[in-house]
């Protein structure tokens, strides 16, 4: 009974975390978000990339962020510049 409760809670928590990540990515690529907000959201997402996979680089989340930037309808220069200046010094990101 305790294992089933733990499984249900873990499933619920994962679904809500995934929805939170989707919301952050939506804000990141939105034309309505200003530059400061985009920078804060990108920093938050990259922190999740760094630690959300048990301390290992979370490549699927990183690739999801990159795909969202590439497929966004707005200009991507700001996000690319932020990635380059803040994160490309890390080997996993390159």
C-alpha positions in Angstrom: 0.0 0.0 0.0 2.9 2.4 0.8 4.6 1.5 -2.4 1.5 2.2 -4.4 1.1 5.6 -2.7 4.7 6.5 -3.4 4.3 5.5 -7.0 1.2 7.6 -7.4 2.8 10.6 -5.7 6.0 10.2 -7.9 3.9 10.0 -11.0 1.9 13.1 -10.0 5.1 15.0 -9.1 6.8 14.1 -12.4 3.7 15.2 -14.4 3.6 18.6 -12.6 7.3 19.1 -13.0 7.0 18.4 -16.8 4.2 20.9 -17.0 6.3 23.5 -15.1 9.2 22.9 -17.6 6.8 23.3 -20.5 5.6 26.6 -19.1 9.1 27.9 -18.6 10.1 27.0 -22.1 6.9 28.7 -23.4 7.9 31.9 -21.5 11.5 31.6 -22.8 10.5 31.6 -26.5 7.5 33.9 -26.2 7.5 37.2 -28.1 5.7 38.8 -25.1 8.6 38.1 -22.7 11.1 40.8 -22.1 14.9 40.2 -22.2 15.3 40.2 -18.5 12.6 37.6 -18.0 14.0 35.4 -20.8 17.5 35.5 -19.1 16.1 34.5 -15.7 14.0 31.7 -17.3 17.0 30.4 -19.3 19.2 30.4 -16.1 16.5 28.5 -14.3 16.2 25.9 -17.1 19.9 25.5 -17.4 20.1 24.9 -13.6 17.6 22.1 -14.2 19.7 20.8 -17.0 22.6 20.7 -14.6 20.9 19.0 -11.6 17.6 17.5 -12.6 19.2 14.2 -13.8 20.6 13.1 -10.5 23.5 15.5 -10.8 24.3 14.4 -14.3 23.9 16.6 -17.4 20.2 16.3 -18.5 20.7 16.2 -22.3 17.1 15.5 -23.2 16.0 18.7 -21.4 18.8 20.6 -23.0 17.9 19.4 -26.4 14.2 20.2 -25.8 15.3 23.8 -24.9 17.3 24.0 -28.1 14.5 22.6 -30.3 12.1 25.2 -28.8 14.5 28.0 -29.6 15.0 26.8 -33.1 11.3 26.4 -33.8 10.2 29.6 -32.1 8.6 32.2 -34.3 10.4 35.1 -32.7 14.0 36.2 -33.0 16.5 33.8 -31.4 19.6 36.0 -31.3 19.2 37.0 -27.6 18.8 33.4 -26.5 21.7 32.3 -28.6 23.9 35.1 -27.3 22.9 34.2 -23.7 23.7 30.5 -24.3 27.0 31.4 -25.9 28.2 33.9 -23.3 27.0 32.0 -20.2 27.0 28.3 -21.0 29.1 27.3 -24.0 32.2 27.3 -21.8 30.9 24.0 -20.4 31.9 20.9 -22.4 28.4 19.3 -22.0 26.7 22.3 -23.5 29.0 22.5 -26.5 
